[in-house]
Amino acid sequence: MKGANVTIIARDEKMLNGAVALMEVIRQVPDQKFQYRCLDIASSYEEVARALAEIEGSFGDIYMLINCAGMAICGAFEEVSVADARKLMEVNYFGTYNCTRYVLPKMKKAHEGIIVITASLAALFGIYGYGPYAASKFALRGMAETIAMESRHLGVSVTLALPSDTDTPGFENEEKTKPKETKIISGGGGLAQAEQVAKQILDDALKGNFISVLGTESWILALLGGGLFRWGGLLQNLLHAVILGPLRIAFCFMHLHFERIIKKCAKEKVD
């Protein structure tokens, strides 16, 4: 994939200009092309389809689609407004749905293509303060598993990325609405660097791996929360079978720890 032509899509034209300028500096081959499109991918399928068709008109058929648009609004379930809950689903789920819906039939027909769907570790189990956000990420997980099963025999590879907290502007915004309980529970996993996460996702996608995680803790969470995921070969699955039992017991105690955190924070609010 080195030297591939690249189109990036977002809403902020100033940021897009900067990103394209950076790609020009690190180009791999002289004739490599870069471009951007200003687009709200959560707007409507028709608008997204028109924009992607224009991109194909200048760069050719889309071989690899990386869905990574997303946002987080945190709070106890009833504290997140209905409007914000809908916005989370529109951006996180329908934004990815619109783009994937356009390229998937073309990739199936061509018998080649790669689709990356970026969810979150919140797609594996619900955490205090992540209600509507987690629901949108669970939806992405379900979509990824479904289209992977429907498309693998036609030469289309799907990768479900499950990043932990990552040092991005989006994470900074997420912190503004995150309850204390959520910060304590999710903060134990540390903060990943965006460049490391991006490299891991790209490597896994090019290798055809269905799951992309960074670090041992994320791998363990993916193993526990995705027991029905399509992992690697027989040996890897045998290894999973051996270690799943002890891990299940360990995370039973982890859940008890989470409950103690929530009770302690609730008591502090009353006091």
C-alpha positions as CSV (number, residue, x, y, z in Angstrom):
1,M,0.0,0.0,0.0
2,K,3.0,2.3,0.0
3,G,2.5,5.0,-2.5
4,A,-1.3,4.7,-2.6
5,N,-3.4,7.7,-3.5
6,V,-5.1,9.1,-0.4
7,T,-8.3,11.1,0.1
8,I,-9.2,12.4,3.6
9,I,-12.7,13.5,4.5
10,A,-13.7,15.7,7.4
11,R,-15.6,18.9,8.1
12,D,-12.8,21.3,9.0
13,E,-11.2,22.6,5.9
14,K,-8.3,24.3,7.7
15,M,-7.4,21.0,9.4
16,L,-7.7,19.1,6.1
17,N,-5.4,21.5,4.4
18,G,-2.8,21.0,7.1
19,A,-3.1,17.2,6.8
20,V,-2.7,17.2,3.1
21,A,0.4,19.5,3.4
22,L,1.9,17.0,5.9
23,M,1.3,14.1,3.6
24,E,3.0,16.0,0.8
25,V,6.1,16.1,3.0
26,I,6.1,12.3,3.7
27,R,5.0,11.1,0.2
28,Q,6.3,7.7,-0.7
29,V,6.6,8.0,-4.5
30,P,6.8,11.0,-6.9
31,D,3.4,10.4,-8.6
32,Q,1.4,9.8,-5.4
33,K,-1.7,11.9,-5.1
34,F,-3.4,13.5,-2.1
35,Q,-6.7,15.3,-1.8
36,Y,-9.4,16.2,0.7
37,R,-13.2,16.6,0.7
38,C,-15.1,18.7,3.2
39,L,-18.1,16.6,4.1
40,D,-20.3,15.7,7.1
41,I,-20.5,11.9,6.6
42,A,-23.4,11.8,9.1
43,S,-25.5,14.1,6.9
44,S,-27.3,11.7,4.4
45,Y,-26.4,8.6,2.5
46,E,-27.1,10.4,-0.8
47,E,-24.7,13.3,-0.1
48,V,-22.0,10.9,1.0
49,A,-22.5,8.7,-2.1
50,R,-22.2,11.8,-4.4
51,A,-18.9,12.8,-2.7
52,L,-17.4,9.3,-2.9
53,A,-18.4,9.0,-6.5
54,E,-16.6,12.3,-7.2
55,I,-13.5,10.9,-5.4
56,E,-13.6,7.8,-7.6
57,G,-13.9,10.0,-10.7
58,S,-10.5,11.6,-9.9
59,F,-8.6,8.8,-8.1
60,G,-10.3,5.6,-9.3
61,D,-12.2,2.9,-7.4
62,I,-11.7,3.0,-3.6
63,Y,-9.6,0.0,-2.6
64,M,-9.3,0.7,1.1
65,L,-11.8,2.6,3.3
66,I,-10.8,3.6,6.8
67,N,-13.7,4.7,8.9
68,C,-12.4,6.6,11.9
69,A,-14.8,9.5,12.4
70,G,-16.4,9.6,15.9
71,M,-17.2,11.5,19.0
72,A,-18.0,10.9,22.7
73,I,-20.5,12.5,25.0
74,C,-20.4,11.0,28.5
75,G,-22.7,11.1,31.5
76,A,-25.1,8.9,33.4
77,F,-27.6,7.4,31.0
78,E,-30.5,9.7,31.9
79,E,-28.2,12.8,32.0
80,V,-27.3,12.6,28.3
81,S,-29.9,14.5,26.4
82,V,-32.0,12.8,23.7
83,A,-30.5,15.1,21.1
84,D,-26.9,14.1,22.1
85,A,-27.8,10.4,22.1
86,R,-29.1,10.8,18.6
87,K,-26.0,12.7,17.6
88,L,-23.7,10.0,18.9
89,M,-25.6,7.4,16.8
90,E,-25.6,9.6,13.7
91,V,-21.9,10.4,13.8
92,N,-20.4,7.2,15.2
93,Y,-22.7,4.7,13.5
94,F,-24.4,6.2,10.5
95,G,-21.3,8.1,9.4
96,T,-19.5,4.8,9.1
97,Y,-22.6,3.1,7.7
98,N,-23.0,5.7,4.9
99,C,-19.4,5.3,3.7
100,T,-19.3,1.5,4.0
101,R,-22.7,1.1,2.3
102,Y,-21.4,2.9,-0.7
103,V,-18.1,1.0,-1.2
104,L,-19.1,-2.5,-0.1
105,P,-21.1,-3.6,-3.2
106,K,-18.3,-2.2,-5.4
107,M,-15.7,-4.1,-3.5
108,K,-17.8,-7.3,-3.6
109,K,-18.1,-7.0,-7.4
110,A,-14.4,-6.4,-7.8
111,H,-13.6,-9.3,-5.4
112,E,-11.1,-7.1,-3.5
113,G,-11.0,-4.3,-1.0
114,I,-10.3,-3.5,2.7
115,I,-12.7,-1.9,5.1
116,V,-11.7,-0.6,8.6
117,I,-14.4,0.1,11.1
118,T,-13.1,2.0,14.2
119,A,-15.1,1.2,17.3
120,S,-13.7,1.3,20.8
121,L,-13.1,-1.0,23.7
122,A,-16.5,0.4,24.8
123,A,-17.9,-1.9,22.1
124,L,-16.9,-4.9,24.3
125,F,-18.7,-4.1,27.6
126,G,-20.7,-1.3,29.1
127,I,-19.0,1.2,31.5
128,Y,-20.5,3.7,33.8
129,G,-21.0,7.0,31.9
130,Y,-20.7,5.6,28.4
131,G,-24.3,4.6,27.8
132,P,-25.4,6.1,24.5
133,Y,-21.7,6.2,23.4
134,A,-21.2,2.5,24.0
135,A,-24.5,1.7,22.2
136,S,-23.2,3.4,19.1
137,K,-19.9,1.5,19.3
138,F,-21.7,-1.8,19.9
139,A,-23.6,-1.1,16.7
140,L,-20.4,-0.7,14.8
141,R,-19.1,-4.0,16.2
142,G,-22.3,-5.7,15.0
143,M,-22.0,-4.2,11.6
144,A,-18.3,-5.2,11.3
145,E,-19.0,-8.8,12.3
146,T,-21.9,-9.0,9.8
147,I,-20.3,-7.6,6.7
148,A,-17.1,-9.6,7.4
149,M,-19.1,-12.8,7.3
150,E,-21.0,-11.6,4.2
151,S,-17.9,-10.4,2.3
152,R,-14.9,-12.6,3.2
153,H,-15.7,-15.2,0.5
154,L,-15.8,-12.5,-2.1
155,G,-12.3,-11.2,-1.3
156,V,-13.3,-8.2,0.9
157,S,-11.4,-7.9,4.2
158,V,-12.9,-6.2,7.2
159,T,-11.0,-5.0,10.3
160,L,-12.7,-4.0,13.5
161,A,-10.4,-1.6,15.4
162,L,-10.9,-1.4,19.2
163,P,-8.6,1.3,20.5
164,S,-8.4,2.3,24.1
165,D,-8.3,5.9,25.3
166,T,-6.1,7.7,22.7
167,D,-4.4,11.1,23.0
168,T,-6.4,13.1,20.4
169,P,-8.4,16.4,20.4
170,G,-11.5,14.2,20.5
171,F,-10.4,12.6,23.8
172,E,-9.8,16.1,25.2
173,N,-13.5,17.0,24.4
174,E,-14.6,13.6,25.9
175,E,-12.9,14.5,29.2
176,K,-15.1,17.6,29.6
177,T,-18.3,15.5,30.0
178,K,-16.8,12.4,31.6
179,P,-18.1,11.7,35.2
180,K,-15.5,11.0,38.0
181,E,-16.5,7.3,38.1
182,T,-15.8,7.0,34.3
183,K,-12.4,8.7,34.6
184,I,-11.3,6.4,37.4
185,I,-12.5,3.2,35.7
186,S,-11.3,4.0,32.2
187,G,-8.2,5.8,33.3
188,G,-6.6,2.6,34.6
189,G,-5.7,1.6,31.0
190,G,-3.5,4.6,30.4
191,L,-3.5,6.8,27.3
192,A,-2.3,5.5,23.9
193,Q,-0.5,7.7,21.4
194,A,-2.5,8.4,18.2
195,E,0.5,7.4,15.9
196,Q,0.9,4.1,17.6
197,V,-2.8,3.3,17.3
198,A,-2.9,4.3,13.6
199,K,0.1,2.2,12.8
200,Q,-1.4,-0.9,14.5
201,I,-4.7,-0.5,12.8
202,L,-3.1,-0.1,9.4
203,D,-0.8,-3.1,10.0
204,D,-3.7,-5.3,11.1
205,A,-5.9,-4.2,8.1
206,L,-3.2,-5.0,5.6
207,K,-2.6,-8.4,7.2
208,G,-6.3,-9.2,7.0
209,N,-6.8,-9.4,10.7
210,F,-10.4,-9.0,11.8
211,I,-9.5,-7.5,15.2
212,S,-7.0,-4.7,15.8
213,V,-6.0,-3.9,19.4
214,L,-2.9,-2.2,20.8
215,G,-1.3,-3.6,24.0
216,T,-1.8,-6.6,26.2
217,E,-4.6,-5.2,28.3
218,S,-6.6,-4.3,25.2
219,W,-6.0,-7.8,23.8
220,I,-7.3,-9.4,27.1
221,L,-10.4,-7.2,27.0
222,A,-11.0,-8.1,23.4
223,L,-10.6,-11.8,24.2
224,L,-13.0,-11.7,27.1
225,G,-15.6,-9.4,25.4
226,G,-15.4,-10.9,22.0
227,G,-15.5,-14.7,22.6
228,L,-17.3,-15.2,19.3
229,F,-14.9,-13.0,17.3
230,R,-13.2,-14.6,14.3
231,W,-9.6,-14.8,15.6
232,G,-6.6,-16.5,13.9
233,G,-5.9,-20.2,13.3
234,L,-6.4,-23.3,15.4
235,L,-3.4,-22.8,17.7
236,Q,-4.4,-19.3,18.6
237,N,-8.0,-20.4,19.4
238,L,-6.7,-23.3,21.6
239,L,-4.6,-20.8,23.5
240,H,-7.7,-18.7,24.0
241,A,-9.6,-21.7,25.3
242,V,-6.9,-22.4,27.9
243,I,-6.6,-18.8,29.3
244,L,-10.3,-17.7,29.1
245,G,-11.3,-19.5,32.2
246,P,-8.8,-17.9,34.6
247,L,-9.3,-14.5,32.9
248,R,-13.1,-14.8,33.4
249,I,-12.6,-15.3,37.2
250,A,-10.1,-12.4,37.4
251,F,-12.5,-10.0,35.7
252,C,-15.3,-11.0,38.0
253,F,-13.2,-9.4,40.7
254,M,-12.5,-6.4,38.4
255,H,-16.3,-5.8,38.1
256,L,-16.5,-5.9,41.9
257,H,-13.8,-3.3,42.0
258,F,-15.7,-1.1,39.5
259,E,-18.8,-1.4,41.7
260,R,-16.8,-0.2,44.8
261,I,-15.6,2.8,42.8
262,I,-19.2,3.7,41.9
263,K,-20.5,3.3,45.4
264,K,-17.6,5.4,46.8
265,C,-18.3,8.2,44.3
266,A,-22.0,8.1,45.1
267,K,-21.3,8.4,48.8
268,E,-19.0,11.4,48.2
269,K,-21.9,13.1,46.3
270,V,-24.2,12.6,49.2
271,D,-21.7,13.9,51.7
